């Protein structure tokens, strides 16, 4: 028993839903408002925006001796404060914002955490990273961390309307690092059925994406279909694409997965933004593909059918979750090529 938190016999692995709920009940996870239904996922916790956003001059990391709140008083870092409480606010493309989160942490020793954009966030090309006090790396929360959480948010293609309580990122809690990790390479599917697109390319200068407008945005106003020729497409520099894996992805009930880059010498492009896959993903009868958020860097780049683009890293759970992905109306179970839930399908 540590800090009022009872753990399961110090079992290593990613914590499941019921252990996350126990952390919240014991005060290791704190929030200005009570946790909402559906906020605890099979192997992660959705994080909610608080009431303010800060427009930054540039992204930053606090470093080992500084608190984020102190740095936000520096006019060389903070440009202005934005109130989200009235009707929300539009976050513009090409800008960097830092938004305090409703959740904070007081982790017991031996328990660390890692954050990642939610799948729907990555699919609209909104770049997010978690920031903590005294941090020297984004997204990673060290063991025993006690303090507030902040989310750096930078829309890349579409301006987005945000409000307090919106969930752009999620966090996983881990006890001990496993000695061995299983990996699986993911390749690209550029041989769709006849007449079907292999992906979508984002249109520049489109409208605002309202994060609460589920199914409310016309695909044709934001995206154009991509049709390969001879199993090949050319990525235009700095443009954003939604593509799909050739392989089905399955995550068993006793494991969690995260998508990660493969060796950079295999191509100058980024093939994922949101990388968490919960236990139960793809275990439906039809199977599920991995949707890939892709951007080429600096120069045009040719992608060919079957080309490796990313890898999945599998980690053991400390215990099987009470609920599996897909059991609570999950948006992307059984998916093939699919845009985010904000668009008409």
C-alpha distance (Angstrom), angle and dihedral (degrees) to the residues before:
residue distance angle dihedral
X1 . . .
X2 3.84 . .
X3 3.84 127.4 .
X4 3.81 87.4 -12.4
X5 3.80 92.3 -58.6
X6 3.79 119.3 127.2
X7 3.80 113.9 -155.0
X8 3.78 131.7 -166.8
X9 3.79 105.9 -97.0
X10 3.81 90.8 -62.7
X11 3.82 91.3 -72.5
X12 3.82 111.1 178.2
X13 3.78 121.6 -125.8
X14 3.78 144.6 63.6
X15 3.80 112.3 -34.7
X16 3.84 117.1 -114.8
X17 3.80 127.3 -136.4
X18 3.80 98.1 -87.3
X19 3.82 92.2 51.8
X20 3.81 90.0 49.7
X21 3.80 88.5 52.7
X22 3.81 89.4 49.5
X23 3.81 90.0 52.9
X24 3.79 89.7 52.9
X25 3.81 92.6 47.3
X26 3.82 90.6 51.4
X27 3.81 94.7 48.1
X28 3.81 98.1 -108.8
X29 3.82 86.3 116.4
X30 3.79 111.7 42.5
X31 3.77 131.6 -176.0
X32 3.79 139.5 -176.9
X33 3.82 87.5 -131.1
X34 3.79 130.1 30.8
X35 3.79 116.0 -88.9
X36 3.79 112.5 -92.4
X37 3.78 130.1 -128.8
X38 3.79 110.0 -83.7
X39 3.79 93.8 17.2
X40 3.81 91.6 109.2
X41 3.80 108.3 67.6
X42 3.83 126.6 -167.4
X43 3.82 91.6 -87.0
X44 3.80 106.6 2.9
X45 3.78 146.9 42.2
X46 3.81 122.9 -123.3
X47 3.80 112.5 -129.1
X48 3.81 120.9 -139.3
X49 3.80 129.6 -144.8
X50 3.81 116.6 -117.3
X51 3.79 126.3 -142.9
X52 3.81 103.6 -78.0
X53 3.78 137.0 56.2
X54 3.79 126.4 -167.0
X55 3.79 122.7 -148.8
X56 3.79 107.2 -140.1
X57 3.76 132.1 -153.3
X58 3.80 87.8 -138.0
X59 3.78 141.4 -20.5
X60 3.81 116.2 -81.2
X61 3.78 145.0 177.7
X62 3.82 118.3 -139.1
X63 3.80 97.9 -136.2
X64 3.77 125.9 -139.6
X65 3.82 99.4 -59.5
X66 3.81 105.2 38.6
X67 3.80 137.5 83.5
X68 3.80 120.4 -138.7
X69 3.82 93.4 -129.2
X70 3.81 90.8 58.3
X71 3.79 92.3 50.7
X72 3.81 90.9 50.7
X73 3.81 87.5 65.9
X74 3.81 90.3 61.1
X75 3.85 110.3 100.4
X76 3.77 88.1 -153.4
X77 3.81 88.6 65.8
X78 3.80 107.3 25.5
X79 3.81 119.2 58.7
X80 3.81 101.2 178.2
X81 3.80 145.1 -31.3
X82 3.83 122.9 -109.3
X83 3.81 122.2 -155.1
X84 3.83 111.5 -139.1
X85 3.80 97.1 -178.6
X86 3.82 102.7 87.0
X87 3.80 109.2 52.8
X88 3.77 97.8 -28.2
X89 3.79 124.2 -107.0
X90 3.77 139.3 -99.1
X91 3.80 115.0 -117.0
X92 3.79 108.4 -149.8
X93 3.79 127.2 -136.8
X94 3.77 117.6 -100.8
X95 3.81 92.4 26.3
X96 3.79 129.5 109.7
X97 3.81 120.7 -136.8
X98 3.78 132.8 -178.3
X99 3.81 115.9 -152.7
X100 3.81 125.2 -173.3
X101 3.79 112.9 -129.7
X102 3.78 128.1 -133.0
X103 3.79 90.2 -127.1
X104 3.80 125.3 74.5
X105 3.80 131.1 176.7
X106 3.76 141.7 -130.0
X107 3.79 100.3 176.8
X108 3.80 122.4 -169.0
X109 3.81 118.1 -122.8
X110 3.78 113.5 -78.2
X111 3.80 94.8 28.8
X112 3.82 119.3 105.3
X113 3.78 132.2 171.2
X114 3.78 141.6 -150.6
X115 3.80 129.8 -159.6
X116 3.79 133.4 -150.4
X117 3.81 136.4 174.7
X118 3.79 114.5 -92.1
X119 3.79 114.6 -106.5
X120 3.80 93.6 -108.3
X121 3.81 89.9 51.1
X122 3.78 93.3 54.6
X123 3.79 92.4 46.9
X124 3.80 92.0 60.7
X125 3.81 91.4 47.8
X126 3.78 97.0 -111.8
X127 3.80 109.0 151.2
X128 3.82 114.3 -146.3
X129 3.80 134.3 177.1
X130 3.79 131.0 178.4
X131 3.82 117.9 -122.7
X132 3.81 126.5 -165.5
X133 3.78 134.3 -178.7
X134 3.81 114.1 -78.2
X135 3.80 91.3 6.0
X136 3.78 123.4 156.6
X137 3.81 94.9 -176.8
X138 3.78 133.4 45.2
X139 3.82 122.2 -116.8
X140 3.82 96.4 8.4
X141 3.81 118.8 107.2
X142 3.83 113.2 -164.3
X143 3.77 124.1 -131.3
X144 3.76 113.8 -80.3
X145 3.82 94.8 14.1
X146 3.78 114.6 168.1
X147 3.78 118.7 -172.7
X148 3.79 148.3 62.5
X149 3.79 127.8 -42.3
X150 3.80 126.7 -134.5
X151 3.78 131.1 -171.5
X152 3.77 122.6 -143.9
X153 3.81 107.5 -148.3
X154 3.79 126.5 -169.9
X155 3.83 120.2 169.9
X156 3.79 108.4 -148.8
X157 3.83 105.3 -175.6
X158 3.82 111.3 5.2
X159 3.82 128.0 38.3
X160 3.81 108.6 -123.4
X161 3.79 133.5 -148.5
X162 3.82 111.3 -136.2
X163 3.79 134.2 -176.9
X164 3.81 136.0 -178.5
X165 3.78 110.3 -72.6
X166 3.82 95.9 29.4
X167 3.80 113.0 138.7
X168 3.78 116.3 -138.0
X169 3.80 100.4 151.7
X170 3.78 141.8 31.8
X171 3.78 134.9 -152.2
X172 3.81 133.1 -144.2
X173 3.77 125.5 -156.5
X174 3.79 120.2 -143.2
X175 3.77 133.4 -169.1
X176 3.78 112.5 -156.5
X177 3.78 124.1 -21.7
X178 3.83 113.7 -92.4
X179 3.77 115.8 -116.5
X180 3.81 93.3 -130.2
X181 3.78 132.2 27.8
X182 3.78 128.2 -160.4
X183 3.80 117.1 -133.2
X184 3.79 133.7 -165.3
X185 3.80 125.9 -172.1
X186 3.79 116.9 -131.7
X187 3.82 121.6 -151.3
X188 3.80 133.0 -166.4
X189 3.81 126.3 -98.9
X190 3.80 111.2 -139.2
X191 3.82 98.2 156.5
X192 3.82 103.5 80.9
X193 3.82 123.5 171.1
X194 3.80 114.1 -74.9
X195 3.78 112.5 -71.0
X196 3.82 93.7 9.4
X197 3.82 124.4 114.2
X198 3.77 120.9 -115.1
X199 3.79 91.2 -145.2
X200 3.77 147.3 -32.8
X201 3.79 133.7 -95.0
X202 3.79 118.5 -149.0
X203 3.79 116.4 -117.1
X204 3.80 114.9 -128.5
X205 3.81 120.8 -125.0
X206 3.80 93.8 24.5
X207 3.79 126.5 152.0
X208 3.78 130.9 -82.9
X209 3.80 119.6 -72.0
X210 3.80 110.2 -138.1
X211 3.79 106.7 -148.9
X212 3.80 90.3 -147.2
X213 3.80 93.8 48.5
X214 3.79 98.1 96.4
X215 3.79 111.0 -173.4
X216 3.80 88.2 -6.7
X217 3.81 102.2 112.7
X218 3.80 123.9 84.5
X219 3.80 109.6 -123.1
X220 3.81 93.0 -145.6
X221 3.81 91.4 59.7
X222 3.79 93.2 56.7
X223 3.81 108.5 24.4
X224 3.78 142.4 39.6
X225 3.81 122.4 -156.6
X226 3.79 120.4 -110.9
X227 3.80 118.7 -140.2
X228 3.83 118.0 -168.2
X229 3.76 123.6 -138.4
X230 3.79 114.7 -143.1
X231 3.80 90.4 -14.3
X232 3.79 93.4 -54.6
X233 3.80 139.6 106.6
X234 3.79 132.7 179.8
X235 3.79 116.9 -130.9
X236 3.79 112.7 -142.1
X237 3.82 113.9 -136.0
X238 3.81 114.5 -89.0
X239 3.81 94.1 -4.2
X240 3.79 119.2 129.3
X241 3.81 124.2 -122.3
X242 3.78 136.3 -175.9
X243 3.82 111.2 -148.2
X244 3.79 135.2 159.5
X245 3.79 136.8 -126.7
X246 3.78 121.8 -106.6
X247 3.80 91.0 -138.9
X248 3.76 127.8 67.4
X249 3.79 112.3 -118.5
X250 3.79 121.5 -138.7
X251 3.79 127.6 -176.1
X252 3.79 114.7 -171.4
X253 3.78 122.7 -138.5
X254 3.82 93.2 -103.5
X255 3.80 96.7 52.7
X256 3.79 142.9 53.8
X257 3.79 127.6 -152.8
X258 3.78 138.5 -151.9
X259 3.79 127.8 -165.0
X260 3.80 115.1 -127.8
X261 3.81 137.7 175.9
X262 3.75 120.8 -89.0
X263 3.80 124.1 -140.2
X264 3.84 109.5 -43.7
X265 3.79 91.9 -136.2
X266 3.82 88.0 72.0
X267 3.79 91.8 70.9
X268 3.79 144.0 -28.3
X269 3.78 97.1 -113.4
X270 3.77 139.2 94.4
X271 3.79 115.3 -123.4
X272 3.79 105.6 -175.9
X273 3.76 142.3 33.2
X274 3.79 105.5 168.6
X275 3.76 110.4 44.2
X276 3.83 113.9 169.2
X277 3.80 118.8 113.6
X278 3.80 114.6 -174.2
X279 3.82 127.5 -143.2
X280 3.79 109.4 -79.7
X281 3.81 96.1 29.4
X282 3.79 109.6 144.3
X283 3.80 94.0 5.7
X284 3.80 91.0 115.3
X285 3.80 119.0 109.0
X286 3.82 95.4 -101.1
X287 3.82 95.3 45.0
X288 3.80 126.3 -134.7
X289 3.78 134.0 -108.8
X290 3.78 126.5 -143.7
X291 3.79 113.0 -109.8
X292 3.79 110.4 -141.5
X293 3.80 128.1 -149.5
X294 3.80 105.0 -150.2
X295 3.80 134.2 -171.9
X296 3.80 127.2 170.1
X297 3.78 118.3 -139.5
X298 3.80 125.4 -130.9
X299 3.82 99.3 -35.9
X300 3.83 137.8 44.3
X301 3.78 110.6 -88.6
X302 3.80 131.2 -161.6
X303 3.79 118.4 -134.0
X304 3.82 118.8 -165.9
X305 3.77 130.9 -164.0
X306 3.79 111.3 -84.5
X307 3.80 94.6 16.8
X308 3.85 112.6 147.8
X309 3.80 110.6 -113.9
X310 3.82 108.2 163.5
X311 3.78 143.7 -8.4
X312 3.77 135.2 -125.0
X313 3.79 118.1 -133.4
X314 3.80 114.2 -156.5
X315 3.81 122.0 -153.6
X316 3.80 128.5 -174.6
X317 3.79 120.2 -109.9
X318 3.79 117.6 -125.8
X319 3.82 85.0 -129.7
X320 3.78 137.0 -11.3
X321 3.80 111.9 -84.2
X322 3.76 121.7 -114.3
X323 3.83 90.6 -124.5
X324 3.80 127.4 33.0
X325 3.79 128.7 -146.1
X326 3.77 110.5 -84.6
X327 3.77 94.5 29.2
X328 3.80 95.6 95.0
X329 3.79 102.9 47.0
X330 3.81 95.0 -78.5
X331 3.78 112.6 -168.3
X332 3.79 100.4 -134.1
X333 3.80 107.4 36.4
X334 3.80 109.7 127.0
X335 3.79 91.9 14.2
X336 3.75 129.5 159.5
X337 3.79 119.7 174.4
X338 3.81 103.0 -13.5
X339 3.77 137.7 159.8
X340 3.80 121.3 -140.1
X341 3.78 121.2 -69.6
X342 3.82 90.2 -102.1
X343 3.82 92.6 76.5
X344 3.79 133.4 71.5
X345 3.79 108.3 -99.8
